[in-house]
C-alpha cells in the first residue's frame, strides 16, 4: 500500500520552503480571518507519535493556502463593473 502526503506533510513542506516561522503563519491565516494560536499550530508540526500531535484538516490547509497567496501576491484587485450605456 502506498501512502500519500498528509495535510500535515504538505503544511510542513510549505513552511520549510517559504522559511516561515509560527508567528508568520498565524499572521498569514489572519489575512483570511482564520484565528489560530501558536500552540495549536505547533501541534500540526509535531511527530505523529507525539501525544499532542493533531491532524491538519482540509479547512486549515485551505485557509493557509489562500492566506499564503495574499501574503505573496497581495490582495486581489477589485474588478470594475462594465459601464452600461
PDB file with one MODEL, atoms N, CA, C and O in Angstrom:
MODEL        1
ATOM      1  N   UNK A   1       0.846  -1.178   0.000  1.00  0.00           N
ATOM      2  CA  UNK A   1       0.000   0.000   0.000  1.00  0.00           C
ATOM      3  C   UNK A   1       0.893   1.244   0.000  1.00  0.00           C
ATOM      4  O   UNK A   1       1.848   1.327   0.773  1.00  0.00           O
ATOM      5  N   UNK A   2       0.578   2.213  -0.874  1.00  0.00           N
ATOM      6  CA  UNK A   2       1.349   3.452  -0.976  1.00  0.00           C
ATOM      7  C   UNK A   2       0.619   4.542  -0.198  1.00  0.00           C
ATOM      8  O   UNK A   2      -0.569   4.791  -0.401  1.00  0.00           O
ATOM      9  N   UNK A   3       1.362   5.179   0.695  1.00  0.00           N
ATOM     10  CA  UNK A   3       0.778   6.271   1.470  1.00  0.00           C
ATOM     11  C   UNK A   3       1.155   7.595   0.822  1.00  0.00           C
ATOM     12  O   UNK A   3       2.331   7.842   0.553  1.00  0.00           O
ATOM     13  N   UNK A   4       0.171   8.445   0.571  1.00  0.00           N
ATOM     14  CA  UNK A   4       0.425   9.763   0.009  1.00  0.00           C
ATOM     15  C   UNK A   4       0.805  10.746   1.107  1.00  0.00           C
ATOM     16  O   UNK A   4       0.937  10.382   2.276  1.00  0.00           O
ATOM     17  N   UNK A   5       0.974  11.977   0.712  1.00  0.00           N
ATOM     18  CA  UNK A   5       1.269  13.023   1.683  1.00  0.00           C
ATOM     19  C   UNK A   5       0.008  13.385   2.452  1.00  0.00           C
ATOM     20  O   UNK A   5      -1.078  13.445   1.874  1.00  0.00           O
ATOM     21  N   UNK A   6       0.143  13.623   3.737  1.00  0.00           N
ATOM     22  CA  UNK A   6      -0.979  14.094   4.544  1.00  0.00           C
ATOM     23  C   UNK A   6      -0.999  15.619   4.480  1.00  0.00           C
ATOM     24  O   UNK A   6      -0.044  16.238   4.012  1.00  0.00           O
ATOM     25  N   UNK A   7      -2.080  16.215   4.946  1.00  0.00           N
ATOM     26  CA  UNK A   7      -2.148  17.676   5.032  1.00  0.00           C
ATOM     27  C   UNK A   7      -1.020  18.202   5.907  1.00  0.00           C
ATOM     28  O   UNK A   7      -0.452  19.258   5.629  1.00  0.00           O
ATOM     29  N   UNK A   8      -0.693  17.459   6.975  1.00  0.00           N
ATOM     30  CA  UNK A   8       0.405  17.873   7.860  1.00  0.00           C
ATOM     31  C   UNK A   8       1.721  17.907   7.097  1.00  0.00           C
ATOM     32  O   UNK A   8       2.507  18.841   7.258  1.00  0.00           O
ATOM     33  N   UNK A   9       1.972  16.890   6.260  1.00  0.00           N
ATOM     34  CA  UNK A   9       3.205  16.843   5.462  1.00  0.00           C
ATOM     35  C   UNK A   9       3.278  18.043   4.519  1.00  0.00           C
ATOM     36  O   UNK A   9       4.325  18.679   4.399  1.00  0.00           O
ATOM     37  N   UNK A  10       2.169  18.347   3.855  1.00  0.00           N
ATOM     38  CA  UNK A  10       2.135  19.472   2.909  1.00  0.00           C
ATOM     39  C   UNK A  10       2.370  20.779   3.651  1.00  0.00           C
ATOM     40  O   UNK A  10       3.132  21.627   3.187  1.00  0.00           O
ATOM     41  N   UNK A  11       1.721  20.947   4.802  1.00  0.00           N
ATOM     42  CA  UNK A  11       1.874  22.149   5.621  1.00  0.00           C
ATOM     43  C   UNK A  11       3.339  22.321   6.034  1.00  0.00           C
ATOM     44  O   UNK A  11       3.895  23.415   5.933  1.00  0.00           O
ATOM     45  N   UNK A  12       3.956  21.234   6.499  1.00  0.00           N
ATOM     46  CA  UNK A  12       5.370  21.275   6.914  1.00  0.00           C
ATOM     47  C   UNK A  12       6.276  21.662   5.755  1.00  0.00           C
ATOM     48  O   UNK A  12       7.174  22.490   5.907  1.00  0.00           O
ATOM     49  N   UNK A  13       6.035  21.056   4.592  1.00  0.00           N
ATOM     50  CA  UNK A  13       6.877  21.332   3.418  1.00  0.00           C
ATOM     51  C   UNK A  13       6.739  22.780   2.964  1.00  0.00           C
ATOM     52  O   UNK A  13       7.725  23.403   2.568  1.00  0.00           O
ATOM     53  N   UNK A  14       5.533  23.317   3.018  1.00  0.00           N
ATOM     54  CA  UNK A  14       5.326  24.717   2.649  1.00  0.00           C
ATOM     55  C   UNK A  14       5.996  25.655   3.650  1.00  0.00           C
ATOM     56  O   UNK A  14       6.572  26.675   3.271  1.00  0.00           O
ATOM     57  N   UNK A  15       5.914  25.300   4.926  1.00  0.00           N
ATOM     58  CA  UNK A  15       6.560  26.124   5.965  1.00  0.00           C
ATOM     59  C   UNK A  15       8.060  26.184   5.729  1.00  0.00           C
ATOM     60  O   UNK A  15       8.658  27.257   5.812  1.00  0.00           O
ATOM     61  N   UNK A  16       8.677  25.035   5.432  1.00  0.00           N
ATOM     62  CA  UNK A  16      10.122  24.980   5.196  1.00  0.00           C
ATOM     63  C   UNK A  16      10.486  25.705   3.894  1.00  0.00           C
ATOM     64  O   UNK A  16      11.436  26.486   3.862  1.00  0.00           O
ATOM     65  N   UNK A  17       9.734  25.445   2.833  1.00  0.00           N
ATOM     66  CA  UNK A  17      10.033  26.035   1.524  1.00  0.00           C
ATOM     67  C   UNK A  17       9.970  27.562   1.558  1.00  0.00           C
ATOM     68  O   UNK A  17      10.761  28.232   0.895  1.00  0.00           O
ATOM     69  N   UNK A  18       9.034  28.109   2.326  1.00  0.00           N
ATOM     70  CA  UNK A  18       8.874  29.565   2.401  1.00  0.00           C
ATOM     71  C   UNK A  18       9.577  30.163   3.623  1.00  0.00           C
ATOM     72  O   UNK A  18       9.485  31.364   3.878  1.00  0.00           O
ATOM     73  N   UNK A  19      10.281  29.308   4.374  1.00  0.00           N
ATOM     74  CA  UNK A  19      11.038  29.741   5.560  1.00  0.00           C
ATOM     75  C   UNK A  19      10.169  30.558   6.520  1.00  0.00           C
ATOM     76  O   UNK A  19      10.534  31.657   6.936  1.00  0.00           O
ATOM     77  N   UNK A  20       9.013  29.989   6.855  1.00  0.00           N
ATOM     78  CA  UNK A  20       8.052  30.683   7.704  1.00  0.00           C
ATOM     79  C   UNK A  20       8.179  30.256   9.162  1.00  0.00           C
ATOM     80  O   UNK A  20       8.325  29.074   9.474  1.00  0.00           O
ATOM     81  N   UNK A  21       8.119  31.248  10.044  1.00  0.00           N
ATOM     82  CA  UNK A  21       8.070  30.989  11.484  1.00  0.00           C
ATOM     83  C   UNK A  21       6.603  30.858  11.892  1.00  0.00           C
ATOM     84  O   UNK A  21       5.707  31.274  11.158  1.00  0.00           O
ATOM     85  N   UNK A  22       6.369  30.285  13.056  1.00  0.00           N
ATOM     86  CA  UNK A  22       4.997  30.085  13.525  1.00  0.00           C
ATOM     87  C   UNK A  22       4.221  31.395  13.586  1.00  0.00           C
ATOM     88  O   UNK A  22       3.053  31.438  13.201  1.00  0.00           O
ATOM     89  N   UNK A  23       4.862  32.475  14.072  1.00  0.00           N
ATOM     90  CA  UNK A  23       4.152  33.751  14.167  1.00  0.00           C
ATOM     91  C   UNK A  23       3.776  34.282  12.778  1.00  0.00           C
ATOM     92  O   UNK A  23       2.743  34.933  12.627  1.00  0.00           O
ATOM     93  N   UNK A  24       4.598  34.011  11.775  1.00  0.00           N
ATOM     94  CA  UNK A  24       4.272  34.429  10.410  1.00  0.00           C
ATOM     95  C   UNK A  24       3.077  33.635   9.874  1.00  0.00           C
ATOM     96  O   UNK A  24       2.224  34.183   9.176  1.00  0.00           O
ATOM     97  N   UNK A  25       3.021  32.348  10.202  1.00  0.00           N
ATOM     98  CA  UNK A  25       1.899  31.515   9.754  1.00  0.00           C
ATOM     99  C   UNK A  25       0.603  31.990  10.412  1.00  0.00           C
ATOM    100  O   UNK A  25      -0.445  32.018   9.767  1.00  0.00           O
ATOM    101  N   UNK A  26       0.670  32.362  11.689  1.00  0.00           N
ATOM    102  CA  UNK A  26      -0.506  32.898  12.386  1.00  0.00           C
ATOM    103  C   UNK A  26      -0.983  34.167  11.668  1.00  0.00           C
ATOM    104  O   UNK A  26      -2.184  34.358  11.478  1.00  0.00           O
ATOM    105  N   UNK A  27      -0.036  35.040  11.268  1.00  0.00           N
ATOM    106  CA  UNK A  27      -0.384  36.274  10.545  1.00  0.00           C
ATOM    107  C   UNK A  27      -0.980  35.961   9.171  1.00  0.00           C
ATOM    108  O   UNK A  27      -1.932  36.614   8.743  1.00  0.00           O
ATOM    109  N   UNK A  28      -0.425  34.972   8.485  1.00  0.00           N
ATOM    110  CA  UNK A  28      -0.933  34.588   7.161  1.00  0.00           C
ATOM    111  C   UNK A  28      -2.374  34.082   7.278  1.00  0.00           C
ATOM    112  O   UNK A  28      -3.223  34.427   6.456  1.00  0.00           O
ATOM    113  N   UNK A  29      -2.647  33.275   8.290  1.00  0.00           N
ATOM    114  CA  UNK A  29      -4.014  32.776   8.493  1.00  0.00           C
ATOM    115  C   UNK A  29      -4.956  33.921   8.868  1.00  0.00           C
ATOM    116  O   UNK A  29      -6.139  33.885   8.531  1.00  0.00           O
ATOM    117  N   UNK A  30      -4.440  34.930   9.559  1.00  0.00           N
ATOM    118  CA  UNK A  30      -5.268  36.087   9.925  1.00  0.00           C
ATOM    119  C   UNK A  30      -5.692  36.881   8.690  1.00  0.00           C
ATOM    120  O   UNK A  30      -6.719  37.558   8.712  1.00  0.00           O
ATOM    121  N   UNK A  31      -4.906  36.802   7.612  1.00  0.00           N
ATOM    122  CA  UNK A  31      -5.257  37.505   6.370  1.00  0.00           C
ATOM    123  C   UNK A  31      -6.580  37.013   5.787  1.00  0.00           C
ATOM    124  O   UNK A  31      -7.255  37.745   5.063  1.00  0.00           O
ATOM    125  N   UNK A  32      -6.947  35.772   6.105  1.00  0.00           N
ATOM    126  CA  UNK A  32      -8.220  35.215   5.636  1.00  0.00           C
ATOM    127  C   UNK A  32      -9.194  35.029   6.811  1.00  0.00           C
ATOM    128  O   UNK A  32     -10.091  34.186   6.772  1.00  0.00           O
ATOM    129  N   UNK A  33      -8.989  35.845   7.859  1.00  0.00           N
ATOM    130  CA  UNK A  33      -9.852  35.840   9.048  1.00  0.00           C
ATOM    131  C   UNK A  33      -9.949  34.479   9.714  1.00  0.00           C
ATOM    132  O   UNK A  33     -11.016  34.090  10.188  1.00  0.00           O
ATOM    133  N   UNK A  34      -8.836  33.753   9.752  1.00  0.00           N
ATOM    134  CA  UNK A  34      -8.785  32.464  10.436  1.00  0.00           C
ATOM    135  C   UNK A  34      -7.837  32.616  11.618  1.00  0.00           C
ATOM    136  O   UNK A  34      -6.642  32.852  11.442  1.00  0.00           O
ATOM    137  N   UNK A  35      -8.378  32.480  12.818  1.00  0.00           N
ATOM    138  CA  UNK A  35      -7.569  32.666  14.026  1.00  0.00           C
ATOM    139  C   UNK A  35      -7.092  31.320  14.551  1.00  0.00           C
ATOM    140  O   UNK A  35      -7.854  30.359  14.649  1.00  0.00           O
ATOM    141  N   UNK A  36      -5.799  31.282  14.886  1.00  0.00           N
ATOM    142  CA  UNK A  36      -5.207  30.076  15.451  1.00  0.00           C
ATOM    143  C   UNK A  36      -4.054  30.509  16.356  1.00  0.00           C
ATOM    144  O   UNK A  36      -3.372  31.491  16.064  1.00  0.00           O
ATOM    145  N   UNK A  37      -3.836  29.786  17.445  1.00  0.00           N
ATOM    146  CA  UNK A  37      -2.729  30.127  18.344  1.00  0.00           C
ATOM    147  C   UNK A  37      -1.468  29.389  17.905  1.00  0.00           C
ATOM    148  O   UNK A  37      -1.527  28.412  17.160  1.00  0.00           O
ATOM    149  N   UNK A  38      -0.320  29.883  18.388  1.00  0.00           N
ATOM    150  CA  UNK A  38       0.948  29.228  18.053  1.00  0.00           C
ATOM    151  C   UNK A  38       0.984  27.802  18.589  1.00  0.00           C
ATOM    152  O   UNK A  38       1.543  26.916  17.943  1.00  0.00           O
ATOM    153  N   UNK A  39       0.393  27.565  19.768  1.00  0.00           N
ATOM    154  CA  UNK A  39       0.422  26.205  20.332  1.00  0.00           C
ATOM    155  C   UNK A  39      -0.455  25.255  19.515  1.00  0.00           C
ATOM    156  O   UNK A  39      -0.100  24.092  19.325  1.00  0.00           O
ATOM    157  N   UNK A  40      -1.605  25.749  19.030  1.00  0.00           N
ATOM    158  CA  UNK A  40      -2.444  24.912  18.164  1.00  0.00           C
ATOM    159  C   UNK A  40      -1.691  24.594  16.872  1.00  0.00           C
ATOM    160  O   UNK A  40      -1.734  23.472  16.367  1.00  0.00           O
ATOM    161  N   UNK A  41      -1.012  25.596  16.358  1.00  0.00           N
ATOM    162  CA  UNK A  41      -0.248  25.435  15.127  1.00  0.00           C
ATOM    163  C   UNK A  41       0.885  24.432  15.317  1.00  0.00           C
ATOM    164  O   UNK A  41       1.130  23.596  14.447  1.00  0.00           O
ATOM    165  N   UNK A  42       1.574  24.512  16.450  1.00  0.00           N
ATOM    166  CA  UNK A  42       2.688  23.613  16.743  1.00  0.00           C
ATOM    167  C   UNK A  42       2.274  22.151  16.757  1.00  0.00           C
ATOM    168  O   UNK A  42       3.086  21.274  16.462  1.00  0.00           O
ATOM    169  N   UNK A  43       1.013  21.882  17.098  1.00  0.00           N
ATOM    170  CA  UNK A  43       0.522  20.505  17.155  1.00  0.00           C
ATOM    171  C   UNK A  43       0.531  19.853  15.767  1.00  0.00           C
ATOM    172  O   UNK A  43       0.667  18.635  15.655  1.00  0.00           O
ATOM    173  N   UNK A  44       0.387  20.666  14.708  1.00  0.00           N
ATOM    174  CA  UNK A  44       0.402  20.125  13.345  1.00  0.00           C
ATOM    175  C   UNK A  44       1.806  19.713  12.906  1.00  0.00           C
ATOM    176  O   UNK A  44       1.969  18.839  12.054  1.00  0.00           O
ATOM    177  N   UNK A  45       2.814  20.349  13.494  1.00  0.00           N
ATOM    178  CA  UNK A  45       4.191  20.108  13.066  1.00  0.00           C
ATOM    179  C   UNK A  45       4.926  19.088  13.936  1.00  0.00           C
ATOM    180  O   UNK A  45       6.107  18.822  13.716  1.00  0.00           O
ATOM    181  N   UNK A  46       4.242  18.526  14.907  1.00  0.00           N
ATOM    182  CA  UNK A  46       4.850  17.510  15.771  1.00  0.00           C
ATOM    183  C   UNK A  46       4.926  16.158  15.062  1.00  0.00           C
ATOM    184  O   UNK A  46       4.300  15.940  14.025  1.00  0.00           O
ATOM    185  N   UNK A  47       5.710  15.263  15.651  1.00  0.00           N
ATOM    186  CA  UNK A  47       5.793  13.889  15.159  1.00  0.00           C
ATOM    187  C   UNK A  47       4.444  13.213  15.382  1.00  0.00           C
ATOM    188  O   UNK A  47       3.775  13.470  16.382  1.00  0.00           O
ATOM    189  N   UNK A  48       4.047  12.351  14.453  1.00  0.00           N
ATOM    190  CA  UNK A  48       2.745  11.663  14.562  1.00  0.00           C
ATOM    191  C   UNK A  48       2.601  10.873  15.857  1.00  0.00           C
ATOM    192  O   UNK A  48       1.483  10.669  16.330  1.00  0.00           O
ATOM    193  N   UNK A  49       3.704  10.427  16.432  1.00  0.00           N
ATOM    194  CA  UNK A  49       3.665   9.626  17.661  1.00  0.00           C
ATOM    195  C   UNK A  49       3.583  10.478  18.919  1.00  0.00           C
ATOM    196  O   UNK A  49       3.385   9.943  20.010  1.00  0.00           O
ATOM    197  N   UNK A  50       3.732  11.789  18.789  1.00  0.00           N
ATOM    198  CA  UNK A  50       3.706  12.692  19.944  1.00  0.00           C
ATOM    199  C   UNK A  50       2.274  12.770  20.488  1.00  0.00           C
ATOM    200  O   UNK A  50       1.320  12.826  19.712  1.00  0.00           O
ATOM    201  N   UNK A  51       2.121  12.775  21.821  1.00  0.00           N
ATOM    202  CA  UNK A  51       0.764  12.809  22.397  1.00  0.00           C
ATOM    203  C   UNK A  51      -0.032  14.071  22.038  1.00  0.00           C
ATOM    204  O   UNK A  51      -1.262  14.033  22.028  1.00  0.00           O
ATOM    205  N   UNK A  52       0.643  15.181  21.746  1.00  0.00           N
ATOM    206  CA  UNK A  52      -0.062  16.436  21.427  1.00  0.00           C
ATOM    207  C   UNK A  52      -0.186  16.669  19.918  1.00  0.00           C
ATOM    208  O   UNK A  52      -0.586  17.753  19.493  1.00  0.00           O
ATOM    209  N   UNK A  53       0.152  15.665  19.110  1.00  0.00           N
ATOM    210  CA  UNK A  53       0.034  15.759  17.655  1.00  0.00           C
ATOM    211  C   UNK A  53      -1.431  15.924  17.269  1.00  0.00           C
ATOM    212  O   UNK A  53      -2.310  15.277  17.839  1.00  0.00           O
ATOM    213  N   UNK A  54      -1.687  16.797  16.295  1.00  0.00           N
ATOM    214  CA  UNK A  54      -3.044  16.949  15.764  1.00  0.00           C
ATOM    215  C   UNK A  54      -3.003  16.827  14.253  1.00  0.00           C
ATOM    216  O   UNK A  54      -2.060  17.280  13.604  1.00  0.00           O
ATOM    217  N   UNK A  55      -4.034  16.210  13.705  1.00  0.00           N
ATOM    218  CA  UNK A  55      -4.142  16.091  12.258  1.00  0.00           C
ATOM    219  C   UNK A  55      -4.616  17.428  11.690  1.00  0.00           C
ATOM    220  O   UNK A  55      -5.546  18.036  12.220  1.00  0.00           O
ATOM    221  N   UNK A  56      -3.983  17.878  10.624  1.00  0.00           N
ATOM    222  CA  UNK A  56      -4.354  19.129   9.967  1.00  0.00           C
ATOM    223  C   UNK A  56      -5.526  18.852   9.029  1.00  0.00           C
ATOM    224  O   UNK A  56      -5.417  18.057   8.096  1.00  0.00           O
ATOM    225  N   UNK A  57      -6.622  19.506   9.287  1.00  0.00           N
ATOM    226  CA  UNK A  57      -7.813  19.303   8.462  1.00  0.00           C
ATOM    227  C   UNK A  57      -7.740  20.069   7.147  1.00  0.00           C
ATOM    228  O   UNK A  57      -6.902  20.954   6.974  1.00  0.00           O
ATOM    229  N   UNK A  58      -8.619  19.720   6.236  1.00  0.00           N
ATOM    230  CA  UNK A  58      -8.670  20.370   4.930  1.00  0.00           C
ATOM    231  C   UNK A  58      -8.925  21.873   5.051  1.00  0.00           C
ATOM    232  O   UNK A  58      -8.330  22.667   4.322  1.00  0.00           O
ATOM    233  N   UNK A  59      -9.811  22.261   5.975  1.00  0.00           N
ATOM    234  CA  UNK A  59     -10.177  23.669   6.128  1.00  0.00           C
ATOM    235  C   UNK A  59      -8.966  24.512   6.531  1.00  0.00           C
ATOM    236  O   UNK A  59      -8.780  25.613   6.012  1.00  0.00           O
ATOM    237  N   UNK A  60      -8.150  24.011   7.442  1.00  0.00           N
ATOM    238  CA  UNK A  60      -6.979  24.766   7.896  1.00  0.00           C
ATOM    239  C   UNK A  60      -5.966  24.901   6.770  1.00  0.00           C
ATOM    240  O   UNK A  60      -5.430  25.986   6.544  1.00  0.00           O
ATOM    241  N   UNK A  61      -5.700  23.812   6.065  1.00  0.00           N
ATOM    242  CA  UNK A  61      -4.755  23.860   4.953  1.00  0.00           C
ATOM    243  C   UNK A  61      -5.268  24.785   3.850  1.00  0.00           C
ATOM    244  O   UNK A  61      -4.496  25.560   3.287  1.00  0.00           O
ATOM    245  N   UNK A  62      -6.553  24.711   3.539  1.00  0.00           N
ATOM    246  CA  UNK A  62      -7.143  25.568   2.502  1.00  0.00           C
ATOM    247  C   UNK A  62      -7.020  27.039   2.888  1.00  0.00           C
ATOM    248  O   UNK A  62      -6.658  27.869   2.055  1.00  0.00           O
ATOM    249  N   UNK A  63      -7.322  27.368   4.156  1.00  0.00           N
ATOM    250  CA  UNK A  63      -7.193  28.747   4.616  1.00  0.00           C
ATOM    251  C   UNK A  63      -5.748  29.213   4.579  1.00  0.00           C
ATOM    252  O   UNK A  63      -5.472  30.359   4.223  1.00  0.00           O
ATOM    253  N   UNK A  64      -4.820  28.325   4.947  1.00  0.00           N
ATOM    254  CA  UNK A  64      -3.400  28.686   4.880  1.00  0.00           C
ATOM    255  C   UNK A  64      -2.986  28.974   3.439  1.00  0.00           C
ATOM    256  O   UNK A  64      -2.302  29.965   3.180  1.00  0.00           O
ATOM    257  N   UNK A  65      -3.389  28.124   2.505  1.00  0.00           N
ATOM    258  CA  UNK A  65      -3.032  28.331   1.096  1.00  0.00           C
ATOM    259  C   UNK A  65      -3.609  29.639   0.559  1.00  0.00           C
ATOM    260  O   UNK A  65      -2.926  30.371  -0.157  1.00  0.00           O
ATOM    261  N   UNK A  66      -4.862  29.932   0.903  1.00  0.00           N
ATOM    262  CA  UNK A  66      -5.471  31.199   0.475  1.00  0.00           C
ATOM    263  C   UNK A  66      -4.747  32.394   1.095  1.00  0.00           C
ATOM    264  O   UNK A  66      -4.516  33.401   0.427  1.00  0.00           O
ATOM    265  N   UNK A  67      -4.393  32.278   2.368  1.00  0.00           N
ATOM    266  CA  UNK A  67      -3.643  33.344   3.035  1.00  0.00           C
ATOM    267  C   UNK A  67      -2.249  33.509   2.453  1.00  0.00           C
ATOM    268  O   UNK A  67      -1.750  34.627   2.326  1.00  0.00           O
ATOM    269  N   UNK A  68      -1.619  32.389   2.100  1.00  0.00           N
ATOM    270  CA  UNK A  68      -0.276  32.429   1.519  1.00  0.00           C
ATOM    271  C   UNK A  68      -0.288  33.159   0.176  1.00  0.00           C
ATOM    272  O   UNK A  68       0.643  33.901  -0.139  1.00  0.00           O
ATOM    273  N   UNK A  69      -1.330  32.950  -0.605  1.00  0.00           N
ATOM    274  CA  UNK A  69      -1.464  33.655  -1.888  1.00  0.00           C
ATOM    275  C   UNK A  69      -1.525  35.159  -1.639  1.00  0.00           C
ATOM    276  O   UNK A  69      -0.842  35.930  -2.312  1.00  0.00           O
ATOM    277  N   UNK A  70      -2.340  35.574  -0.674  1.00  0.00           N
ATOM    278  CA  UNK A  70      -2.441  37.007  -0.348  1.00  0.00           C
ATOM    279  C   UNK A  70      -1.106  37.523   0.164  1.00  0.00           C
ATOM    280  O   UNK A  70      -0.675  38.616  -0.202  1.00  0.00           O
ATOM    281  N   UNK A  71      -0.455  36.738   1.011  1.00  0.00           N
ATOM    282  CA  UNK A  71       0.840  37.124   1.583  1.00  0.00           C
ATOM    283  C   UNK A  71       1.888  37.327   0.485  1.00  0.00           C
ATOM    284  O   UNK A  71       2.670  38.276   0.543  1.00  0.00           O
ATOM    285  N   UNK A  72       1.906  36.448  -0.502  1.00  0.00           N
ATOM    286  CA  UNK A  72       2.924  36.512  -1.552  1.00  0.00           C
ATOM    287  C   UNK A  72       2.574  37.484  -2.675  1.00  0.00           C
ATOM    288  O   UNK A  72       3.461  38.156  -3.201  1.00  0.00           O
ATOM    289  N   UNK A  73       1.308  37.570  -3.047  1.00  0.00           N
ATOM    290  CA  UNK A  73       0.903  38.387  -4.192  1.00  0.00           C
ATOM    291  C   UNK A  73       0.203  39.677  -3.819  1.00  0.00           C
ATOM    292  O   UNK A  73       0.120  40.599  -4.630  1.00  0.00           O
ATOM    293  N   UNK A  74      -0.301  39.747  -2.596  1.00  0.00           N
ATOM    294  CA  UNK A  74      -1.105  40.889  -2.195  1.00  0.00           C
ATOM    295  C   UNK A  74      -2.575  40.587  -2.438  1.00  0.00           C
ATOM    296  O   UNK A  74      -2.910  39.611  -3.110  1.00  0.00           O
ATOM    297  N   UNK A  75      -3.457  41.425  -1.889  1.00  0.00           N
ATOM    298  CA  UNK A  75      -4.887  41.173  -2.061  1.00  0.00           C
ATOM    299  C   UNK A  75      -5.301  41.321  -3.524  1.00  0.00           C
ATOM    300  O   UNK A  75      -4.693  42.076  -4.284  1.00  0.00           O
ATOM    301  N   UNK A  76      -6.340  40.589  -3.897  1.00  0.00           N
ATOM    302  CA  UNK A  76      -6.819  40.624  -5.271  1.00  0.00           C
ATOM    303  C   UNK A  76      -7.467  41.982  -5.536  1.00  0.00           C
ATOM    304  O   UNK A  76      -8.226  42.497  -4.715  1.00  0.00           O
ATOM    305  N   UNK A  77      -7.152  42.542  -6.692  1.00  0.00           N
ATOM    306  CA  UNK A  77      -7.726  43.829  -7.051  1.00  0.00           C
ATOM    307  C   UNK A  77      -9.200  43.648  -7.379  1.00  0.00           C
ATOM    308  O   UNK A  77      -9.617  42.634  -7.939  1.00  0.00           O
ATOM    309  N   UNK A  78      -9.972  44.658  -7.013  1.00  0.00           N
ATOM    310  CA  UNK A  78     -11.402  44.617  -7.322  1.00  0.00           C
ATOM    311  C   UNK A  78     -11.573  44.898  -8.812  1.00  0.00           C
ATOM    312  O   UNK A  78     -10.986  45.830  -9.362  1.00  0.00           O
ATOM    313  N   UNK A  79     -12.384  44.073  -9.440  1.00  0.00           N
ATOM    314  CA  UNK A  79     -12.660  44.273 -10.858  1.00  0.00           C
ATOM    315  C   UNK A  79     -13.757  45.321 -11.003  1.00  0.00           C
ATOM    316  O   UNK A  79     -14.762  45.299 -10.291  1.00  0.00           O
ATOM    317  N   UNK A  80     -13.540  46.228 -11.932  1.00  0.00           N
ATOM    318  CA  UNK A  80     -14.566  47.239 -12.178  1.00  0.00           C
ATOM    319  C   UNK A  80     -15.674  46.629 -13.007  1.00  0.00           C
ATOM    320  O   UNK A  80     -15.434  45.847 -13.928  1.00  0.00           O
ATOM    321  N   UNK A  81     -16.896  47.004 -12.660  1.00  0.00           N
ATOM    322  CA  UNK A  81     -18.036  46.511 -13.430  1.00  0.00           C
ATOM    323  C   UNK A  81     -18.105  47.288 -14.735  1.00  0.00           C
ATOM    324  O   UNK A  81     -17.864  48.495 -14.757  1.00  0.00           O
ATOM    325  N   UNK A  82     -18.433  46.604 -15.815  1.00  0.00           N
ATOM    326  CA  UNK A  82     -18.548  47.322 -17.089  1.00  0.00           C
ATOM    327  C   UNK A  82     -19.695  48.326 -17.023  1.00  0.00           C
ATOM    328  O   UNK A  82     -20.754  48.050 -16.459  1.00  0.00           O
ATOM    329  N   UNK A  83     -19.456  49.501 -17.615  1.00  0.00           N
ATOM    330  CA  UNK A  83     -20.484  50.545 -17.603  1.00  0.00           C
ATOM    331  C   UNK A  83     -21.526  50.249 -18.671  1.00  0.00           C
ATOM    332  O   UNK A  83     -21.207  49.874 -19.799  1.00  0.00           O
ATOM    333  N   UNK A  84     -22.790  50.431 -18.274  1.00  0.00           N
ATOM    334  CA  UNK A  84     -23.868  50.234 -19.233  1.00  0.00           C
ATOM    335  C   UNK A  84     -24.173  51.570 -19.902  1.00  0.00           C
ATOM    336  O   UNK A  84     -24.213  52.609 -19.244  1.00  0.00           O
ATOM    337  N   UNK A  85     -24.384  51.531 -21.196  1.00  0.00           N
ATOM    338  CA  UNK A  85     -24.679  52.776 -21.934  1.00  0.00           C
ATOM    339  C   UNK A  85     -26.148  52.999 -22.063  1.00  0.00           C
ATOM    340  O   UNK A  85     -26.572  53.994 -22.651  1.00  0.00           O
TER     341      UNK A  85
ENDMDL
END
